[in-house]
Amino acid sequence: MGTSELHAAQGRLVDLVSVQPGSVVSKTLIDRSTGTVTLFAFDKGQRLSEHTAPFDALVMVLQGAVDIVLDGQHHAMTPGEGIIMPAGSVHAVEALEPSIWMLTMIRS
């Protein structure tokens, strides 16, 4: 589903990306100069190592469970939970089970 299709259709976000064994899968839904919205599907144990981003971001868990480390503090998150990651914060993500989550990054 491309960006233009999102304006005209509704659907379950978890149906747009699927967990693949031993992999990280991503699908960008919106990519603008002002920000992005990306779906991620992580198999259990897959992770993004600690890093920073120059922009504020919001993570929403849609399926499964993830551990988000934000400035050294662990946050075990399940569907329906979200967390704001301020610009410049050190963060990492690890799937505690097969998971789908959405990242919204605000660039302006």
Order of alpha helices (4+ residues) and beta strands (2+ residues): alpha-beta-beta-beta-beta-beta-beta-beta-beta-beta
